[in-house]
Amino acid sequence: MELRQKVEREAQRAVEEWYRGRGYAVQYLAHLNLGWDVHAHLADVELRIEVEGRSGPIISAELTPNEYRRVREQDLTYRICIVTDALDPGERKIHHFQLAPDDEVIEGARVYV
């Protein structure tokens, strides 16, 4: 399997486990090309989560036009989770970002392992 695919798979798994561990029902939807990869639901909270995996410690992501449009449309229900060091469980971190209340910038991040 190609390195990029391994990184993305591990990042996806880490994000899904993180949300499941907090009681969310999680559904993988990347194959539907909705502009997000994961739908997470807990009580009256519904989140749409785009997952970006990185093999190293640098926090970076490029959003497609569809993903960016979804950020703006979904408002505060949309999250971008950038997983750094995705292949190294000892170093892996999940960085959470969301649209700022002023609706102009994406802000974050809380970092979780």
Secondary structure, DSSP 8 states (H G I E B T S, - for coil): --HHHHHHHHHHHHHHHHHHTTT-EEEE-GGG-SS-SEEEEETTEEEEEEEEE-SSS-------HHHHHHHHHHGGGEEEEEEESTT-TTT-EEEEEEE-TTSS-EEEEEEE-
